[in-house]
């Protein structure tokens, strides 16, 4: 079985994420909730560092979460997310969706805090969460809009059924 692990921490106004192995949507809601808790508590977030040095795969939802964090950081601190030392596979995925044009990519791994918590993956993120992540990706460029338009349609239909 392949290793899949997402670690996070918050220290000195910086939020840290370390992705290990195959990272999918099941890890994403918890990270977003943790960041939202910090923001709701009025604690400033001045930097977001994501270490992809051991990440072998990221799905589109995780990449959409990166954009969600980027938007939040731009709004709150006027800065970009810093992605550190991405593996060749991770970098290809970021470039394929155009994320590399928004975030800062560094060849160095970010200095991580001593204590990082592990995210427990959820069975399935909500349709609303998935829709938000994919709409963030669709906003980047026309290629992404075409790539994820069917996903958007299906998720909107699912949300409508749930509400109806």
C-alpha positions as CSV (number, residue, x, y, z in Angstrom):
1,X,0.0,0.0,0.0
2,X,1.3,3.4,-0.9
3,X,1.9,6.1,1.7
4,X,-0.6,8.9,1.8
5,X,-0.1,11.6,4.4
6,X,-0.9,15.2,4.7
7,X,0.6,17.1,7.7
8,X,-0.2,20.7,8.7
9,X,0.8,23.2,11.3
10,X,0.5,26.9,12.3
11,X,3.4,28.8,13.8
12,X,4.3,32.5,13.9
13,X,1.5,33.6,11.5
14,X,2.5,31.0,9.0
15,X,0.5,27.9,7.9
16,X,2.4,24.9,6.8
17,X,1.4,21.8,4.8
18,X,3.5,18.8,4.0
19,X,2.1,16.4,1.4
20,X,3.5,12.9,1.2
21,X,2.6,10.4,-1.4
22,X,-0.8,10.4,-3.3
23,X,-2.9,13.4,-2.1
24,X,-6.6,13.4,-2.9
25,X,-9.8,15.2,-2.1
26,X,-10.3,13.3,1.1
27,X,-7.6,15.3,2.9
28,X,-8.8,18.7,1.7
29,X,-11.8,19.7,3.9
30,X,-9.9,19.3,7.1
31,X,-7.1,21.7,6.0
32,X,-9.6,24.3,4.8
33,X,-11.4,24.0,8.1
34,X,-8.2,24.5,10.1
35,X,-7.3,27.6,8.1
36,X,-10.8,29.0,8.5
37,X,-10.7,28.4,12.2
38,X,-7.5,30.5,12.5
39,X,-9.0,33.3,10.3
40,X,-12.3,33.2,12.3
41,X,-10.3,33.5,15.6
42,X,-8.8,36.7,14.2
43,X,-5.3,35.4,14.0
44,X,-3.4,36.8,11.0
45,X,-2.0,34.4,8.4
46,X,0.9,36.1,6.7
47,X,2.3,33.1,4.9
48,X,1.3,29.7,3.6
49,X,4.1,27.2,2.8
50,X,3.4,23.9,1.1
51,X,6.2,21.3,1.0
52,X,5.7,18.9,-2.0
53,X,9.1,17.3,-1.8
54,X,7.6,13.9,-1.1
55,X,4.3,14.3,-3.1
56,X,3.9,11.8,-5.9
57,X,0.4,12.8,-7.0
58,X,-2.2,15.5,-6.3
59,X,-5.7,15.4,-7.6
60,X,-7.6,18.4,-8.9
61,X,-9.4,19.0,-5.6
62,X,-6.1,19.4,-3.7
63,X,-4.8,21.8,-6.4
64,X,-8.1,23.7,-6.1
65,X,-7.5,23.9,-2.3
66,X,-4.0,25.4,-3.1
67,X,-5.8,28.1,-5.0
68,X,-8.3,28.6,-2.2
69,X,-5.4,29.2,0.2
70,X,-3.7,31.4,-2.3
71,X,-6.8,33.6,-2.7
72,X,-7.2,33.9,1.1
73,X,-3.5,34.8,1.5
74,X,-3.7,37.4,-1.2
75,X,-6.8,38.9,0.4
76,X,-5.4,38.9,4.0
77,X,-1.7,39.6,3.4
78,X,-1.2,40.5,-0.2
79,X,1.2,37.5,-0.7
80,X,1.4,34.3,-2.7
81,X,1.4,30.7,-1.4
82,X,5.0,29.3,-1.5
83,X,5.4,25.8,-2.8
84,X,8.6,24.3,-1.8
85,X,10.7,21.7,-3.5
86,X,8.0,20.1,-5.6
87,X,8.7,16.6,-7.1
88,X,8.9,16.4,-10.8
89,X,5.4,14.9,-10.9
90,X,3.9,17.6,-8.6
91,X,5.5,20.4,-10.7
92,X,4.1,18.9,-13.9
93,X,0.6,18.8,-12.4
94,X,0.9,22.4,-11.2
95,X,2.1,23.6,-14.6
96,X,-0.6,21.6,-16.4
97,X,-3.3,23.6,-14.7
98,X,-1.5,27.0,-14.7
99,X,-1.2,27.1,-10.9
100,X,2.6,27.8,-11.3
101,X,1.7,31.3,-12.7
102,X,0.0,32.3,-9.4
103,X,2.0,30.8,-6.6
104,X,5.7,31.1,-5.8
105,X,7.6,27.9,-6.5
106,X,10.9,27.4,-4.6
107,X,13.5,24.7,-5.2
108,X,14.0,24.6,-1.4
109,X,11.7,22.9,1.1
110,X,10.2,25.4,3.5
111,X,11.4,25.3,7.1
112,X,8.7,23.3,8.8
113,X,7.7,23.6,12.5
114,X,8.8,20.8,14.8
115,X,5.2,19.8,15.4
116,X,2.9,19.0,12.5
117,X,-0.5,17.4,12.9
118,X,-1.7,14.7,10.6
119,X,-4.9,15.1,8.6
120,X,-7.3,12.2,8.9
121,X,-8.8,11.7,5.4
122,X,-12.6,12.0,5.1
123,X,-14.7,9.4,3.3
124,X,-16.0,12.0,0.7
125,X,-15.9,15.8,0.7
126,X,-19.2,17.6,0.1
127,X,-20.3,18.4,-3.3
128,X,-20.1,22.1,-2.3
129,X,-16.5,21.7,-1.3
130,X,-15.6,19.9,-4.6
131,X,-17.5,22.5,-6.6
132,X,-15.6,25.4,-5.0
133,X,-12.2,23.7,-5.6
134,X,-12.9,23.1,-9.3
135,X,-14.4,26.5,-9.9
136,X,-11.1,28.0,-8.5
137,X,-9.3,25.9,-11.1
138,X,-11.7,27.0,-13.9
139,X,-11.1,30.7,-13.1
140,X,-7.4,30.2,-14.1
141,X,-7.8,29.7,-17.8
142,X,-10.0,28.5,-20.7
143,X,-8.3,25.1,-20.8
144,X,-9.3,24.4,-17.2
145,X,-12.8,25.7,-17.9
146,X,-13.2,23.2,-20.6
147,X,-11.5,20.4,-18.6
148,X,-13.7,20.8,-15.5
149,X,-17.0,22.0,-17.0
150,X,-18.6,18.6,-16.8
151,X,-17.5,18.1,-13.2
152,X,-19.0,21.5,-12.4
153,X,-22.3,20.6,-14.1
154,X,-22.5,17.2,-12.2
155,X,-21.7,18.8,-8.9
156,X,-24.3,21.6,-9.4
157,X,-26.9,19.0,-10.2
158,X,-26.0,17.0,-7.1
159,X,-26.3,20.1,-4.9
160,X,-29.6,21.0,-6.5
161,X,-31.0,17.5,-5.8
162,X,-29.9,17.7,-2.2
163,X,-31.5,21.1,-1.8
164,X,-34.7,20.2,-3.7
